[in-house]
Amino acid sequence: MVTLGCSRNEVDSEELAGRLSADGWDLVEPDGPERPDVVMVNTCGFIESAKKDSVDTLLAAADTGAKVVAVGCMAERYGVELADQLPEADAVLGFDHYPAVAERLDDVVAGRALASHTPTDRRLLLPISPVRRPTAAEDVTVPGHAWGPTVLRRRLDDAPVAPLKLASGCDRRCTFCAIPSFRGAFVSRTADEVLAEAAWLAEHGVRELFLVSENSTSYGKDLGDLRALEKLVPRLAAVPGVERVRVSYLQPAETRPGLIDAIATTPGVAPYFDLSFQHSSESVLRRMRRFGSTESFLALIDQIRAKAPEAGLRSNVIVGFPGETEADVAELEDFLTRARLDVVGVFGYSDEDGTEAADFDGKVDADVIAERVARVSSLVEELTAQRAEERVGEEVTVLVERIETEDEDCAGRAAHQGPEVDGECVFSESDGLKVGDLVRARVIGSEGVDLIVEPIRAEPVGTGSTGTGLVGTGPGGQQS
């Protein structure tokens, strides 16, 4: 199993792995002694570079001599077209194939011909009215949903953090984004289902839950409760064995005061705000069909920092959107300078199949987009390094994710750092630390967005032995 793309795809891969394992298939290590019969590639179809990576990975899989099966977003989005252009893939399966994926792999190995997935606009599979969707979704395949009493998931690594899917799909109609067309309309998982999977993950060694979706701030709107997420996160934080809950992908226009309060102040919930700004110029945002402005975004940031001054804030921005002017870029640069975000991803606009923006006028030349990406990225690099420097002297709680080896330092993440893309905390000393430990530490330096930390040694207790400042290291969440 090869997984490309976002954390939502990681959940889908673990669902596929669970289904396959339950039906007698064995997963083998890519570089292990056993030769696979099938290589399954969970593709990403978000932007052009991701699609190229998916194709390259499928071609590399074909070179192994194994059968190759494409699943995931690119397979769902392009289906038959991908199969026609990539004969190296023995099958191209869409989301509707997931419940019977083991049978489809049996077909592939036996050489039985499979009709490739025929794409459709998955927004049309569920009712327009959100409150009618939970019932209708019972008849629609939504990856990561409606597993019933059994968690059909198999962990593909032993990391102490794991993504947990809150919802799928999106009802927003951003003019640059094709995701809703192949991921479908927004549909929430029930709280009981999410909590049951959280407990299962905790039993399998997970200490941090990373809540993922296409739009987390919409959670519950189809369940009849717009406050569902702010009610759910404290319950997740109370699951035995779970030490930290982190929410991802918040729409600024939907980030309400009650949710800010729940994330910023609930014990066990990381004060971490992954806010999808995309730009700050009001005119560009309107063409993107998004809401907000420089001043409204700064006001939202002020609300967050009033509740949690040390909160982590990250975002992504797109430059070079059709109609973007130099004045718009200057406003974005001003916003980023004033916002003092911890991490910012900078992307250059590119036309995407099936999106409104692909037909917009006012296209910005590719070389101008490249120059703007470089310029804003340089500013962001400077600003985020300054923000990291501001954290020197802070006390942080670090989840250890990597122990020291000859090639790597011991490292993990503090509450303000999301998985993979937000930098990490590197320990200046790591005697006795293990993967999964939660360690109180003090920031003593920074390198870019990464922090250098030292464990805070506890005062001698009882016999005079010293502790390491670990918190919550027991398997059931016991404090030590």
Buried (B, 14 or more C-beta within 10 A) or exposed (E): BBBBBBBBBBBBBBBBBBBBBEEEBEBBEEEEEEEBEBBBBBBBBBBEEBBEBBBEBBBBBBEEEBBBBBBBBBBBBBBEBBBEEBEBBBBBBBBBBBEBBBEBBBBBEEEEEBEBBEBBEBBEBBBEEBEEBBEBBEEBBBBBBBBEEEBBBBBBEEBBBBBBBBBBBBBBEBBBBBBBBBBBBBBBBBBEBBBBBBBBBBEBBBBBBBBBBBBBBBBBBBBEBBEBBBBBBBBBBBBEBBBBBBBBBBBBBBBBEEBBBBBBEBEBBBBBBBBBBBBBBBBBBBBBBBBBBBEBBBEBBEBBBEBBEBBBBBBBBBBBBBBBEEEBBEBBBBBBEBBBBBBBEBBBBBEBEEBBBBEBEEBBEEEBBEBBBEBBBEBBBEBBBEBBEEBBEBEBBBBBBBBBEEEEBBBBBBBBBBBEEBBBBBBBEBEEBEBBBBBBBBBEBBEEBBBBBBBBEBEEEEEEEEBBBBBBBEEEBEEE
